[in-house]
Amino acid sequence: MQYTIAITRQEEKKTREQNAAPFGTHPTEHMFICEYKKGTWHNPRIIPFGNLSMSPFALCLHYGQTVFEGMKAFLMEDGKVNIFRPLKHYERFARSLERLCMPLVPQGLFIEALHQLVQVDADWIPTDPDASLYIRPFMIASEERIGVKVAEEYLFMIVCSPAYPYYSKPLKVKVETEFVRAADGGTGYAKCGGNYGGALYPSQLAKSEGYDQVIWTDAKAHEFIEESGTMNLMFFVDNVLFTPPLSGTILDGVTRDSLLKLAKEMGISTAEMAISYKEIQQALEAGKRVEAFGAGTAAVIAPIETIAIEGKHYNCYIGQDATMYRLAKELYDIRKGIKPDTHNWNYIL
Ligand SMILES: *Cc1c(COP(=O)(O)O)cnc(C)c1O
């Protein structure tokens, strides 16, 4: 099915911030919006970026029926623009929506809206080779009703923000054995606002103790490693790239999936298996070289320099020849069109 998206352009062209603004502070000129009412999607359109007006009774403001995605568009070496793995993001969006009892956005509408919006705001992709355009599709329950229920009205929107390269200082993290991010049967695999709200308190506690973020462990034994902050977590030890397997409590990261596939092609062994923090501790105690890093769209990889386990601090390897940097470079080269995109990950406008 073909979708027609009406486009209303900003009358006066805004000038783009040329300086590296902090992540997520500056919107592009336009946004996509579409309303769900009486069982269908209405009036898909691109309009100048602006505030929303809604009733204080809107269900999303009270009961957390909100879902989002986070993806990126890149300027390739040949000047074309590509959106990275939009179908993989769409599939995850669909799974999150189902878990929150929210209506599916048809795939054709999702892709067309992304395509048109990124095209309209393509000038906003910074030209710095390491920069990109961050894209945030999201859905909220807009029905006016103060009582708990599955909403019957929603807004599906897409907004964008230029993402400048930033030097991410290697992280200092602590293994969290008291608070949990997600439990079996919960919403951990869905990208929903509530997961983030609930994670703030333990993260703030860790910050007050001098850590950048926590490594979440499982909700039962408080021993098996899950994710790091809002990223998937990977280790490279004994020439194997380890990461916990997908489950109801782990988000199916597109970066995680991409790095695992690339590692295999680069001849690096990979293992998706349960990892006890005790095993990591043993490897570190034995003086092994352990690489640890977060994997996610915003930072691609976030190297971890220090892990605190039961109050003891251990150093991970962050030398320039680390395997995590080779993996990140491989992904970079594919996105920029420097290496062939054999997986058809780049959706080129
Ligand atoms: C979004 C997210 C990730 C990373 O997923 P990507 O698709 O790689 O950006 C990991 N963990 C959580 C909890 C997330 O919300």
The ligand as a Gaussian input file, in Angstrom:
#p B3LYP/6-31G(d) Opt

LIG

0 1
 C       17.700000       0.963000      22.769000
 C       18.307000       0.084000      23.805000
 C       19.477000      -0.682000      23.552000
 C       20.293000      -0.584000      22.289000
 O       19.613000      -0.914000      21.122000
 P       20.145000      -0.392000      19.715000
 O       19.128000      -0.870000      18.756000
 O       21.477000      -0.994000      19.488000
 O       20.231000       1.096000      19.819000
 C       19.915000      -1.540000      24.555000
 N       19.277000      -1.626000      25.736000
 C       18.178000      -0.899000      26.019000
 C       17.532000      -1.063000      27.328000
 C       17.659000      -0.025000      25.066000
 O       16.574000       0.695000      25.349000

